[in-house]
Amino acid sequence: MDDLAPQEAAVLAIIKDNPFAGQQEIASMLGLARSTVAAHIVQLMQKGYILGRGYVMPARTRAVCIGGAVLDHKYRAKDALVFETSNPVDGIRSLGGVARNVAENLALLGTSTSFVSIVGDDEGGRAILKHMRDRGIDVSQVVTTSERPTAEYAAILDPQGELVLGIADMGIFDLLLPNHIERIWPHLAAASWVFSDCNPPAEMLAALIAKRQGGARFKLAIDAVSTPKAARLPKNLTGIDLLFMNIDEANSILKRQGHETIEDAREAALALQAAGAREAIVTMAARGIAVAGIEGAKTFPAVTARPIDITGAGDAMIAGTLHSILNGENTYAAARTGALLGTLTTESTASVHTELSERFLEANMHRLVG
């Protein structure tokens, strides 16, 4: 609480003791004018110490996820795909979006989680919001619009579950603009970690990073999502506490040639760190992950998998990492837990593992070796 002035700290102490205390009551207790107390309460909201007019205290650890909320359609080929003709498939409809998936994974692991996004005023948007509420996720800051439909993504998978083609209608996220950050600022300011994918426009991402550069108390994590969307990030990555990318995304924004070894991921992670990110995690599928942290760069092998469907694995990896950090793990250990959760997700037909819980994850920790 080093950022609190003495009177602000005194007001906060009274609110903690009695969240129902009125402004005049607080003013009388401290010998201040009511208008002065009101000004201090506004500052406490801006700094994230209280949420809204009811003086609701934020959870001790809380994550806010910003970005994609998507209707997913996955089609897995029954036989080897033949282009320019019809192929028999097994189809699955589910809810997706990187930030949405991360939020659901976090909530199932027991992390207090809020979600910020934009959905259409349609059946799909309502289904997303209901599902997330049922998971215990705060969706009060999600925007509903009639201007565009809820985002959709379709994935064509080969018989082994590997992605062959993905197509996406994500135009709705262009409406998620920087002024939304200002409207929900107390909600963000009270978070322990804010995670954003790169589905929002570059202006939204820049505004979020600028808030962190300006001294916001939350830690900021960002995932690139894809090579084209990674280009929405600024060249100067200062303000990003933890950056997630796969090797192709990292090499693209760093404008470097890649190699097929885990050492390439290590070098890319260090380069992202040199570009301003405090820490960076670069994934390389079955070759493993590289973590550039405060103690240098380290590489870790992939967890042996029995894959069914890789959709959502990267999102699970992010959630497992953030959940572990929120529970006191350093980034290296947290990334290994994240990698395990990503592997477990590939062994499920769902984008978010249907059996996921903190107990389920703990029961599989033996699969981390070395």
HELIX and SHEET records of a PDB file:
HELIX    1   1 PRO A    6  ASP A   17  1                                  12    
HELIX    2   2 GLN A   23  LEU A   30  1                                   8    
HELIX    3   3 ARG A   34  GLN A   46  1                                  13    
HELIX    4   4 VAL A   98  LEU A  108  1                                  11    
HELIX    5   5 GLU A  123  ASP A  134  1                                  12    
HELIX    6   6 GLY A  171  LEU A  175  5                                   5    
HELIX    7   7 ASN A  179  ARG A  183  1                                   5    
HELIX    8   8 TRP A  185  ALA A  189  1                                   5    
HELIX    9   9 ALA A  202  GLN A  213  1                                  12    
HELIX   10  10 THR A  227  ALA A  230  1                                   4    
HELIX   11  11 ILE A  247  LEU A  254  1                                   8    
HELIX   12  12 ILE A  262  ALA A  274  1                                  13    
HELIX   13  13 ALA A  285  ARG A  287  5                                   3    
HELIX   14  14 ALA A  313  LEU A  326  1                                  14    
HELIX   15  15 THR A  331  THR A  346  1                                  16    
HELIX   16  16 GLU A  358  ALA A  363  1                                   6    
HELIX   17  17 MET A  365  ARG A  367  5                                   3    
SHEET    1   A 8 SER A 112  VAL A 116  0                                        
SHEET    2   A 8 ARG A  62  ILE A  66  1                                        
SHEET    3   A 8 TRP A 193  ASP A 197  1                                        
SHEET    4   A 8 LYS A 219  ASP A 223  1                                        
SHEET    5   A 8 LEU A 242  ASN A 246  1                                        
SHEET    6   A 8 GLU A 279  THR A 283  1                                        
SHEET    7   A 8 ILE A 289  GLY A 293 -1                                        
SHEET    8   A 8 GLY A 296  PHE A 300 -1                                        
SHEET    1   B 4 VAL A  89  GLY A  96  0                                        
SHEET    2   B 4 VAL A  70  ALA A  77 -1                                        
SHEET    3   B 4 ALA A 151  LEU A 157  1                                        
SHEET    4   B 4 LEU A 163  ASP A 169 -1                                        
SHEET    1   C 2 ILE A 118  GLY A 120  0                                        
SHEET    2   C 2 VAL A 143  THR A 145  1                                        
END                                                                             
